[in-house]
Amino acid sequence: MGKTYETVIGLEVHVELATKTKIFCGCSTEFGGAPNTHTCPVCTGMPGSLPVLNKGVVEKAVAVGLATNCTITRNCKFDRKNYFYPDNPQNYQISQLYYPICRDGKVEIEVDGKKKYVRIHEIHMEEDAGKLVHDPYTDSSLVDFNRSGVPLIEIVSEPDMRSAEEVIAYLEKLRLIIQYLGASDCKLNEGSMRADVNLSVREVGSEEFGTRTETKNLNSFKAIARAIENERERQIDLIESGEPVIQETRRWDDTKEYSYAMRSKEDAQDYRYFPDPDLVPIHISDEWLKEIRNNQPEFRDEKRIRYKEEYQIPDYDIDIITNSKKLADIFEETIALGAQPKKVSNWLMVETMRLMKEHQIDADGLSFSAKNLASLIKMTDDKKINGSVAKEVFEKIFTEDIEPEAYVKEHGLATVNDEGALRTACEEAVANNPKAVEDYRGGKEKALGALVGQVMKAMKGKADPASVNKMLRELL
């Protein structure tokens, strides 16, 4: 019988905070932009330039700490982490080693119906480095400092996760909390959320941890899951063949589904940390902490309970709508404008989901306004347009956020409420379809559908199906 192994995983998650300006200067944090256009002497590390802390960074870091049940370090400071690398203009990174802003937190995750806590060791603030661009034609590397100085928090978990599923559940939970806070958009593909995976394996029942490796360069949940499975197998193969696992940093190549060693893992003393002499210590007063706490939003778990009580919509709808801050906002704003909760939820669950799939965008990419959705629902309720026209108009709202009333008027899509015209169309349908009339009178309910179809065709789809139905029954 072969040995069974257990995977032990801890994560270091870097999140770029959604402030307008960088952590120590006034440069823009916007993603993209021509290389080195969002820069100044501070974030390019020019001699004699001095950093000034962005207050918004501290507030967002504390907000994330409170939402993940951390203890907030009321007096904290910044340290210099010294290392030489081309994308690091000062030759040190301003980070927090001795007094991180948040510590000892936890978040609850659920996998296969089982709940457990993942403990958070600490959350600290730091600045991001620049970005190296390797040019294969000239065989040289270019550096772009637009990202240098973008504010980051690093969320360091305890080694509490045991599988790729638990890791993904933990990351999804963190992402939702942070998005709900508006602290970051957490787009893995743009690098505003990045996870490094520390992984080791040990025999089941063993108390001691195995040797861990750190895997970097993971920019999607799928890549993270694949890298975990791959590294687990790699370490087990080494142990089984009697070779040691080396503590090192590995880089994951998702296209080749393979990882390779980058460097042996440094320890804290290799970075020669010392307190940053250019920045004053941070004191978080009772008033300031209270103000941040009072500004915390309603999170997903609280929304779920409230939606059930207040809106009485199905659990399935609640789960999907609250799984995105953007969808939840559209849902609540549309109801605030007078639409019925179940109707709003139907539009989001059916048509919105279908179009999101068709256009390959996720909820964060939705650009239509609650105002236009509410207006469309009202027009349908008031029978100004029928169901099939409403769907057609919604597609336009979804892609271009058009104003439905104006669009319906301009394209002549309003329901025809001219009773005379409707009666004529119904009489013609009855006269021209003796077989369907006979079937209906003989008790075949379905035959009425054929007649309704004929009338709708004659009215170019602009009649109210319920009225057509009623009039045909009267005529028959």
C-alpha positions in Angstrom: 0.0 0.0 0.0 1.5 3.3 -1.1 1.8 6.3 1.2 -0.9 8.9 1.1 0.0 12.5 1.1 -1.6 15.7 2.3 -1.1 19.1 0.5 -0.5 22.1 2.8 -1.1 25.5 1.1 -0.7 29.1 2.2 -1.2 32.1 -0.1 0.3 35.5 -0.4 -2.2 37.6 -2.3 -1.2 41.0 -3.7 -4.1 43.4 -4.4 -3.7 46.7 -6.1 -5.8 49.3 -4.3 -8.3 51.4 -6.3 -6.9 54.8 -5.4 -6.8 57.5 -8.0 -3.1 58.3 -7.2 -0.1 56.2 -6.2 0.9 55.4 -2.6 3.7 58.0 -2.2 3.1 60.5 -5.0 0.4 62.2 -7.0 0.8 60.1 -10.2 -2.2 58.3 -11.8 -2.7 54.6 -11.0 -4.8 54.0 -14.2 -4.1 50.7 -15.9 -2.5 51.0 -19.4 -1.1 54.3 -20.7 2.0 54.7 -22.8 5.1 53.5 -21.0 6.5 55.8 -18.3 3.8 58.5 -18.7 2.3 58.0 -15.2 5.6 58.8 -13.5 7.4 61.5 -11.5 10.8 61.8 -9.6 9.3 60.0 -6.5 8.0 56.8 -8.2 11.0 56.6 -10.5 13.3 56.7 -7.4 15.2 59.9 -8.3 17.7 61.1 -5.7 16.4 63.7 -3.3 12.7 63.0 -3.9 10.6 62.4 -0.8 7.6 60.1 -0.4 4.3 61.4 1.1 1.8 58.8 2.2 -1.6 58.7 0.5 -4.3 58.6 3.3 -6.7 56.6 1.1 -4.3 53.7 1.0 -4.4 53.4 4.8 -8.2 53.6 4.8 -8.6 50.9 2.2 -6.1 48.6 4.0 -7.9 49.1 7.3 -11.3 48.5 5.6 -10.1 45.1 4.2 -8.6 44.2 7.6 -11.9 44.9 9.4 -13.8 42.9 6.8 -11.5 39.9 7.3 -11.8 40.0 11.1 -8.2 41.3 11.6 -6.8 43.2 14.6 -5.8 46.7 13.4 -2.3 47.8 14.4 -3.0 51.3 15.7 0.6 52.4 15.5 2.4 51.1 12.5 5.2 52.2 10.2 6.9 51.5 6.9 10.2 49.6 6.4 12.7 49.4 3.5 13.2 46.0 1.9 16.5 46.2 0.1 17.1 44.3 -3.1 18.6 45.1 -6.5 16.4 44.5 -9.6 15.9 46.6 -12.7 12.2 47.2 -12.1 12.9 48.5 -8.6 14.1 52.1 -9.1 15.2 53.0 -5.6 16.9 49.6 -5.1 14.5 49.1 -2.1 10.8 48.6 -1.8 8.8 50.4 0.9 6.9 47.7 2.7 5.9 46.7 6.3 7.8 44.0 8.1 7.8 44.8 11.8 4.4 46.3 12.3 2.0 45.3 9.5 -1.3 47.3 9.6 -3.5 44.2 10.1 -3.0 40.9 11.7 -4.6 37.7 13.0 -7.8 37.6 10.8 -9.9 34.9 9.3 -12.4 34.3 6.5 -14.9 31.5 6.3 -15.0 29.4 3.1 -17.3 26.6 2.0 -16.2 23.6 -0.2 -18.6 20.7 -1.0 -21.0 21.9 1.8 -18.3 21.9 4.4 -17.4 25.2 6.1 -14.0 26.1 7.5 -11.9 29.1 8.4 -8.7 30.2 6.7 -6.6 32.3 9.1 -4.9 35.4 7.9 -1.5 35.9 9.4 -1.2 39.6 8.4 -2.0 42.2 5.8 0.6 44.9 5.0 0.8 47.9 2.8 3.6 48.3 0.2 4.4 49.8 -3.2 4.3 47.9 -6.4 7.4 47.7 -8.6 7.7 48.7 -12.3 7.4 46.2 -15.1 10.1 44.8 -17.3 9.3 44.3 -21.0 11.6 41.8 -22.7 12.2 42.7 -26.4 13.2 39.5 -28.3 14.2 41.4 -31.5 16.8 43.6 -29.9 17.5 41.0 -27.1 17.2 43.8 -24.5 14.9 44.6 -21.6 12.9 47.8 -21.3 11.4 49.1 -18.1 8.0 50.8 -17.6 7.6 52.6 -14.3 3.8 53.3 -14.7 3.1 50.6 -12.2 5.9 51.6 -9.8 4.4 53.0 -6.7 0.9 51.7 -7.3 -0.4 50.9 -3.8 -0.6 47.3 -2.8 -1.8 45.3 0.1 -0.3 41.8 0.6 -2.7 39.4 2.4 -0.7 36.6 3.9 -2.6 33.5 5.0 -1.7 30.8 7.4 -1.0 27.3 5.7 -4.6 26.3 6.3 -5.7 25.2 2.8 -5.5 21.6 1.8 -6.7 21.5 -1.9 -7.0 23.6 -5.0 -10.8 23.8 -4.4 -10.1 25.4 -1.0 -7.6 27.9 -2.5 -10.1 29.0 -5.1 -12.9 29.3 -2.5 -10.6 31.5 -0.4 -9.6 33.7 -3.3 -13.2 34.1 -4.5 -14.2 35.1 -0.9 -11.4 37.6 -0.7 -12.2 39.0 -4.1 -15.9 39.5 -3.3 -15.1 41.2 0.0 -12.6 43.6 -1.6 -14.9 44.3 -4.6 -17.8 45.0 -2.2 -15.6 47.4 -0.3 -14.6 49.1 -3.6 -11.0 48.7 -2.4 -9.9 47.1 -5.8 -11.5 45.7 -8.9 -9.4 42.5 -8.4 -9.0 41.8 -12.1 -6.5 38.9 -12.2 -5.9 39.4 -15.9 -4.8 43.0 -15.4 -2.7 42.0 -12.4 -4.7 44.0 -9.8 -5.0 40.7 -7.9 -2.1 38.3 -7.9 -1.6 35.2 -5.8 1.7 33.4 -5.0 1.2 29.8 -3.8 3.3 28.4 -1.0 2.9 24.6 -1.1 4.4 21.6 0.6 3.3 18.0 0.9 3.6 15.6 3.9 2.4 12.1 4.8 -1.1 12.1 6.2 -0.9 12.1 10.0 2.5 13.8 10.1 2.7 16.8 12.4 5.7 18.4 10.6 5.4 20.5 7.5 7.4 19.4 4.4 9.7 21.7 2.5 7.7 24.4 0.7 8.1 26.1 -2.7 6.5 29.3 -3.8 4.9 29.4 -7.2 4.5 32.8 -8.9 3.1 34.2 -12.2 -0.5 33.0 -11.6 -3.1 35.2 -13.3 -6.3 33.2 -13.4 -8.2 30.9 -11.1 -7.7 28.1 -13.7 -3.9 28.6 -13.8 -3.8 28.6 -10.0 -5.7 25.2 -9.8 -3.5 23.7 -12.5 -0.2 25.0 -10.9 -1.3 23.5 -7.5 -2.0 20.0 -9.0 1.2 20.1 -10.9 3.4 21.2 -7.9 1.8 18.6 -5.7 2.6 15.8 -8.1 6.1 17.1 -8.7 6.9 17.1 -4.9 5.4 13.7 -4.3 7.5 12.3 -7.2 10.6 13.7 -5.7 9.8 12.3 -2.2 8.9 8.9 -3.6 12.2 8.7 -5.5 14.1 9.7 -2.4 15.2 13.1 -3.6 14.9 16.3 -1.5 12.3 19.1 -2.2 14.3 22.3 -2.5 12.9 25.5 -1.0 12.8 27.8 -3.9 10.6 30.2 -6.0 9.2 28.6 -9.1 7.6 30.3 -12.1 4.5 28.8 -13.7 4.1 28.7 -17.4 0.4 28.2 -18.0 0.6 27.5 -21.8 3.1 24.7 -21.2 1.5 23.7 -17.9 5.0 23.4 -16.4 6.9 25.3 -13.7 10.6 25.9 -13.5 12.9 27.2 -10.7 13.6 30.9 -10.6 15.7 31.4 -7.5 16.4 29.9 -4.1 14.1 31.5 -1.5 15.5 34.4 0.4 14.9 35.0 4.1 14.0 38.3 5.7 17.6 39.0 6.8 18.7 38.8 3.1 16.6 42.0 2.5 18.3 44.0 5.4 15.0 45.5 6.4 15.1 48.8 8.5 12.5 51.4 9.3 12.0 53.9 6.4 13.6 57.2 7.6 11.6 59.4 5.1 8.1 58.4 6.4 6.5 59.2 9.7 4.8 56.5 11.7 1.1 56.0 11.2 -1.3 56.4 14.2 -4.8 55.2 13.7 -7.0 57.1 16.2 -10.3 55.8 17.7 -12.2 58.4 15.7 -10.5 57.4 12.4 -11.1 53.7 13.0 -14.7 54.3 13.9 -15.2 56.4 10.7 -13.8 53.6 8.5 -15.9 51.0 10.4 -19.1 53.1 9.8 -18.3 53.3 6.1 -18.2 49.5 5.7 -20.8 48.4 3.1 -23.4 45.6 3.4 -21.4 42.5 2.4 -22.7 39.5 0.5 -23.7 37.3 3.5 -25.8 40.2 4.9 -27.4 40.9 1.5 -28.4 37.3 1.1 -30.4 37.4 4.4 -32.0 40.7 3.6 -32.9 39.8 0.0 -34.7 36.7 1.2 -36.7 38.6 3.8 -37.3 41.8 1.8 -37.6 40.7 -1.8 -38.8 37.1 -1.5 -36.9 35.9 -4.6 -35.5 32.3 -4.9 -32.2 31.4 -3.2 -30.7 30.6 -6.6 -31.4 34.1 -7.9 -30.0 35.6 -4.6 -26.8 33.6 -4.9 -26.1 34.7 -8.5 -27.1 38.4 -8.0 -25.1 38.8 -4.8 -22.1 37.0 -6.3 -21.2 40.3 -8.1 -21.3 43.7 -6.5 -22.2 45.2 -9.9 -25.3 42.9 -10.4 -26.4 43.6 -6.8 -26.2 47.3 -7.4 -28.2 47.2 -10.6 -30.8 45.0 -8.9 -31.2 47.3 -5.9 -31.2 50.5 -8.0 -33.8 49.2 -10.4 -36.1 48.2 -7.5 -35.6 51.7 -5.9 -36.9 53.1 -9.2 -40.2 51.3 -8.7 -39.8 47.9 -10.4 -41.0 44.7 -8.8 -38.1 42.6 -7.3 -39.0 39.3 -9.1 -39.3 41.1 -12.5 -35.9 42.7 -12.1 -34.4 39.4 -11.0 -35.9 37.7 -14.0 -34.3 40.2 -16.4 -31.0 39.8 -14.7 -31.1 36.0 -14.5 -32.4 35.3 -18.0 -31.7 37.9 -20.6 -28.7 39.6 -18.9 -27.0 36.2 -18.2 -27.6 35.1 -21.8 -26.2 38.3 -23.3 -23.2 38.2 -20.9 -22.4 34.7 -22.2 -22.9 35.8 -25.8 -20.7 38.9 -25.5 -18.2 37.0 -23.3 -18.2 39.6 -20.5 -18.5 39.1 -16.8 -20.7 41.2 -14.4 -17.9 43.8 -13.9 -18.2 44.6 -17.6 -21.9 45.5 -17.5 -22.5 49.0 -18.7 -26.3 49.5 -18.8 -28.1 51.7 -16.2 -30.7 50.7 -13.7 -32.8 53.7 -15.0 -33.2 52.2 -18.5 -34.0 48.7 -17.2 -36.6 50.1 -14.8 -38.1 52.1 -17.7 -38.3 49.0 -19.9 -40.0 47.0 -17.1 -42.6 49.8 -16.7 -43.3 49.9 -20.4 -43.9 46.2 -20.4 -46.1 46.4 -17.3 -48.1 49.2 -18.9 -48.5 47.1 -22.0 -46.9 49.8 -24.1 -44.7 47.1 -25.6 -45.1 43.3 -25.6 -42.7 40.7 -24.4 -40.8 39.9 -27.6 -40.3 43.7 -28.3 -39.1 44.1 -24.7 -36.4 41.5 -25.3 -35.3 43.2 -28.6 -35.1 46.6 -26.8 -33.2 45.1 -23.9 -30.5 43.9 -26.2 -30.0 47.5 -27.3 -30.0 48.6 -23.6 -27.4 45.9 -22.8 -25.0 46.9 -25.6 -25.6 50.7 -25.9 -27.6 51.6 -22.8 -30.3 53.3 -25.0 -33.3 55.1 -23.5 -36.1 52.6 -24.2 -39.1 55.0 -24.6 -37.2 57.1 -27.2 -36.0 53.9 -29.0 -39.5 52.3 -29.1 -41.0 55.6 -30.5 -38.2 56.1 -33.1 -38.5 52.5 -34.4 -42.3 52.2 -34.2 -42.3 49.3 -31.8 -45.1 50.3 -29.6 -48.0 47.9 -29.1 -51.0 48.8 -31.4 -54.0 49.4 -29.1 -56.3 50.2 -32.0 -59.2 47.9 -31.3 -60.7 48.2 -34.8 -57.4 47.1 -36.5 -57.0 44.3 -34.0 -60.6 43.0 -34.5 -60.1 43.1 -38.3 -56.9 41.0 -38.0 -58.6 38.5 -35.7 -61.7 38.2 -38.1 -59.3 37.6 -41.0 -57.4 35.0 -39.1 -60.6 33.2 -38.3 -61.9 33.4 -41.9 -58.6 32.2 -43.4 -58.0 29.2 -41.1 -61.1 27.0 -41.0 -59.1 24.0 -39.9 -57.7 25.7 -36.8 -61.1 27.1 -35.9 -62.7 23.6 -36.3 -59.9 22.0 -34.1 -60.3 24.7 -31.4 -64.1 24.2 -31.3 -63.5 20.5 -31.1 -61.6 21.1 -27.8 -58.0 21.4 -29.0 -56.7 24.4 -27.0 -53.4 24.3 -29.0 -55.2 25.4 -32.2 -55.7 28.8 -30.7 -51.9 29.3 -30.7 -51.9 29.0 -34.5 -54.5 31.7 -34.8 -52.7 34.0 -32.3 -49.6 33.6 -34.4 -51.4 34.6 -37.6 -52.8 37.8 -35.9 -49.4 38.7 -34.5 -47.9 38.3 -38.0 -50.6 40.5 -39.5 -49.9 43.1 -36.7 -46.2 42.9 -37.4 -45.6 41.6 -33.8 -46.9 44.8 -32.3 -50.1 43.6 -30.6 -50.5 42.6 -27.0 -50.7 38.7 -27.1 -53.2 38.7 -24.1 -55.6 41.0 -25.9 -55.3 39.0 -29.1 -56.1 35.8 -27.1 -59.1 37.4 -25.5 -60.6 38.8 -28.7 -60.1 35.5 -30.6 -61.9 33.6 -27.8 -64.8 36.1 -28.0 -65.0 35.7 -31.8 -65.0 31.9 -31.5 
